[in-house]
Amino acid sequence: MVTDKEEAGVLIDQCESGFEREVFSVLSSRGYRVIPQVKTGAYRIDMVVEGAGDNRLAIELDGDEYHGPDRWQHDMNRQRVLERAGWVFWRCFASTWSLRKDDVLQELLARLAAMGIEPMGAIEHAPSFVEKRTWKCAHVEDDGQVVDETQAALELAITSAK
């Protein structure tokens, strides 16, 4: 059986930067359900905080070395596409987080509260994004004889916007 601590390790390993790991840790330690690197359509969201009633906040964390002025237009276009699909975003630069962490965190927590997203117990409720099942299928002739067995696999990716 996988413990909450082990599952937290698996989820935090999906974060792509120290900045993402820090924000993930702060939110999950406060009891929020945080899922990093959420794929939706052709895009990925850095992390999503889920609440009851299907409330979700998409969080984009712009590390200064990866999201300079040359990337801003691309990031904003991607965000607009996802907002049209129903996603609500909160965005933060790493330098702002470093300089004003307490203020920025309070802003994020206020945004979550305004959306009705409350701490729910972080890891134990985190969904699996891919489910894979394998089963054997047999082809049966009209006379009842089994002709051949094959294996089939089904992979279901669970991604959705609010």
C-alpha positions in Angstrom: 0.0 0.0 0.0 1.3 3.5 -1.0 1.5 5.9 1.9 0.6 9.6 1.6 4.2 10.5 2.0 5.2 8.2 -0.9 2.5 9.6 -3.1 3.5 13.1 -2.2 7.0 12.2 -3.4 5.7 10.9 -6.7 3.6 14.1 -7.2 6.4 16.5 -6.3 8.8 14.7 -8.6 6.5 15.8 -11.5 7.3 19.4 -10.7 9.7 20.8 -13.3 11.6 23.4 -11.1 12.6 24.2 -7.6 10.0 27.1 -7.8 7.2 24.7 -8.7 8.3 22.2 -5.9 8.3 25.0 -3.4 4.8 26.2 -4.3 3.5 22.6 -4.4 5.0 21.9 -0.9 3.5 25.1 0.6 0.0 24.4 -0.7 0.0 20.6 -0.1 1.3 21.2 3.5 -1.7 23.4 4.1 -4.0 20.6 3.0 -4.8 21.6 -0.6 -5.2 19.1 -3.3 -2.5 20.0 -5.8 -1.7 18.1 -9.0 1.4 19.2 -10.9 1.8 19.1 -14.7 -1.8 18.7 -15.7 -2.3 17.9 -19.4 -5.3 19.5 -21.0 -5.7 19.3 -24.7 -2.4 20.2 -26.4 -1.2 22.1 -23.3 0.1 21.5 -19.8 -0.6 23.5 -16.8 2.1 23.8 -14.2 -0.3 22.8 -11.4 -3.9 22.7 -10.5 -5.5 23.1 -7.1 -8.8 21.3 -6.8 -11.6 21.9 -4.5 -15.1 20.5 -3.8 -17.7 20.9 -6.4 -15.3 20.6 -9.3 -13.7 24.0 -8.6 -10.2 24.3 -10.0 -7.5 26.9 -10.2 -4.8 26.6 -12.8 -1.5 27.9 -11.5 1.3 29.0 -13.8 4.7 29.6 -12.3 7.0 31.5 -14.5 10.6 30.8 -13.6 12.6 33.8 -14.7 15.2 31.8 -16.6 12.5 30.0 -18.7 9.9 32.7 -19.1 11.6 35.8 -20.2 10.0 38.6 -22.3 10.4 36.5 -25.4 8.0 33.8 -24.0 5.4 36.1 -22.6 3.2 36.4 -25.7 3.3 32.6 -26.3 2.3 32.0 -22.6 -0.5 34.5 -22.8 -1.9 33.1 -26.0 -1.9 29.6 -24.4 -3.6 30.9 -21.3 -6.3 32.6 -23.4 -7.0 29.4 -25.2 -7.4 27.5 -21.9 -9.5 30.3 -20.4 -11.9 29.9 -23.3 -12.1 26.2 -22.3 -13.2 27.2 -18.8 -9.9 27.3 -16.9 -9.3 30.0 -14.3 -5.6 31.1 -13.9 -3.3 32.5 -11.3 0.2 33.4 -12.5 3.4 34.3 -10.6 7.0 35.0 -11.5 9.8 33.4 -9.5 11.4 36.7 -8.7 8.1 38.1 -7.3 7.8 34.9 -5.1 11.3 35.3 -3.9 11.0 39.0 -3.0 7.5 39.0 -1.5 6.7 35.3 -0.7 4.3 36.0 2.2 2.3 38.7 0.3 2.1 36.5 -2.8 1.1 33.5 -0.9 -1.7 35.4 0.9 -2.9 36.6 -2.5 -3.0 33.0 -3.8 -4.8 31.8 -0.6 -7.3 34.6 -0.9 -7.9 33.7 -4.6 -8.5 30.1 -3.6 -10.9 31.1 -0.9 -12.8 33.4 -3.2 -13.3 30.5 -5.6 -14.5 28.3 -2.8 -11.5 26.1 -2.9 -10.6 25.0 0.6 -8.1 22.5 2.0 -9.4 19.0 1.5 -6.5 16.8 2.4 -3.9 16.9 -0.2 -2.4 13.7 -1.3 -4.9 11.0 -0.4 -7.5 12.3 -2.8 -5.2 13.1 -5.8 -6.6 11.3 -8.9 -4.6 9.1 -11.2 -4.3 10.7 -14.6 -3.8 7.5 -16.5 -5.5 4.2 -16.0 -4.2 1.2 -17.8 -6.0 -2.2 -17.8 -5.0 -5.3 -19.7 -7.3 -8.2 -20.4 -7.5 -11.3 -22.5 -10.0 -11.6 -25.3 -11.0 -14.8 -27.0 -12.6 -15.2 -30.4 -15.3 -17.9 -30.3 -16.6 -19.5 -33.5 -20.3 -20.3 -34.0 -19.6 -23.9 -32.9 -18.3 -22.7 -29.5 -14.7 -23.4 -30.2 -12.1 -20.8 -29.0 -10.0 -19.9 -32.0 -7.4 -17.4 -30.6 -6.6 -15.4 -27.6 -5.3 -11.9 -27.8 -4.4 -9.3 -25.2 -5.9 -5.8 -25.4 -5.0 -2.8 -23.4 -7.0 0.3 -22.7 -5.4 3.6 -21.6 -7.7 6.3 -20.5 -6.3 9.8 -19.9 -8.5 11.8 -17.5 -8.1 15.5 -18.2 -10.9 18.1 -18.2 -11.5 21.7 -17.7 -14.1 23.0 -15.3 
